[in-house]
């Protein structure tokens, strides 16, 4: 995670066109379960921005993307909030 960036940096990378999933206040395994369900609903190539407050997402989201082959374009932590920008790949 990069502490020198903030969540608006994700918007600068084109997340303004991304679907957004707010998992704030939820704890493991709920953020990744919701991510898995939401990413099924979008098309390959589309972006999904996940917002979470559970620190375990900093471990779980990269593993989720690696295991399923999705691209984790950005991960940012600031003030106890985590933001991830993910591009869905063909499954």
C-alpha positions as CSV (number, residue, x, y, z in Angstrom):
1,X,0.0,0.0,0.0
2,X,1.2,3.5,-0.7
3,X,0.8,6.0,2.0
4,X,1.9,8.9,-0.2
5,X,-1.2,8.8,-2.3
6,X,-4.8,9.4,-1.5
7,X,-8.1,8.0,-2.7
8,X,-8.5,10.8,-5.3
9,X,-5.5,9.3,-7.1
10,X,-7.7,6.3,-8.0
11,X,-10.1,8.7,-9.7
12,X,-7.2,10.2,-11.7
13,X,-6.6,6.7,-13.1
14,X,-10.0,6.5,-14.7
15,X,-12.0,5.2,-11.8
16,X,-14.6,7.8,-12.6
17,X,-15.8,5.3,-15.1
18,X,-15.6,2.4,-12.6
19,X,-18.3,0.6,-10.8
20,X,-18.0,1.2,-7.1
21,X,-18.5,-1.2,-4.2
22,X,-18.4,0.2,-0.7
23,X,-17.6,-2.4,1.9
24,X,-16.8,0.0,4.6
25,X,-17.6,-1.3,8.1
26,X,-17.6,-4.9,7.0
27,X,-15.1,-7.5,8.1
28,X,-13.4,-10.6,6.6
29,X,-14.7,-12.4,4.7
30,X,-17.5,-10.1,3.6
31,X,-15.5,-7.5,1.6
32,X,-14.0,-10.2,-0.7
33,X,-17.3,-12.1,-0.9
34,X,-19.1,-8.9,-2.1
35,X,-16.2,-8.2,-4.5
36,X,-16.5,-11.7,-5.9
37,X,-20.2,-11.3,-6.5
38,X,-19.9,-7.8,-8.0
39,X,-17.1,-8.6,-10.3
40,X,-19.3,-11.4,-11.8
41,X,-21.8,-8.7,-12.8
42,X,-19.4,-6.6,-14.8
43,X,-17.9,-7.1,-18.3
44,X,-14.3,-8.0,-19.0
45,X,-12.2,-4.8,-19.2
46,X,-14.5,-2.8,-16.9
47,X,-13.2,-1.3,-13.7
48,X,-14.3,-1.8,-10.2
49,X,-13.4,0.4,-7.3
50,X,-13.6,-1.2,-3.9
51,X,-13.6,0.8,-0.7
52,X,-13.1,-1.0,2.6
53,X,-12.1,-0.4,6.2
54,X,-11.0,-3.9,7.1
55,X,-7.2,-4.1,7.1
56,X,-7.2,-7.7,6.0
57,X,-8.3,-6.5,2.6
58,X,-4.8,-5.4,2.0
59,X,-3.8,-9.1,2.0
60,X,-7.0,-10.6,0.6
61,X,-7.8,-8.3,-2.4
62,X,-4.3,-8.8,-4.1
63,X,-4.6,-12.6,-3.5
64,X,-8.2,-12.6,-4.9
65,X,-7.0,-10.7,-8.1
66,X,-3.9,-13.0,-8.5
67,X,-5.9,-16.2,-8.1
68,X,-8.7,-15.2,-10.5
69,X,-6.4,-13.3,-12.9
70,X,-7.9,-9.8,-12.5
71,X,-5.7,-6.8,-12.7
72,X,-5.1,-4.9,-9.4
73,X,-4.3,-1.5,-10.9
74,X,-4.1,0.5,-7.7
75,X,-4.3,0.0,-3.9
76,X,-4.2,2.9,-1.5
77,X,-4.5,3.2,2.3
78,X,-5.3,6.4,4.0
79,X,-6.6,7.1,7.5
80,X,-7.8,3.5,8.0
81,X,-9.6,3.4,4.7
82,X,-8.5,1.2,1.8
83,X,-9.3,1.7,-1.9
84,X,-8.6,-0.7,-4.7
85,X,-9.0,-0.3,-8.5
86,X,-9.5,-3.6,-10.3
87,X,-9.9,-4.4,-14.0
88,X,-11.9,-7.5,-14.7
89,X,-10.3,-9.9,-17.2
90,X,-11.9,-12.6,-19.2
91,X,-12.7,-15.7,-17.1
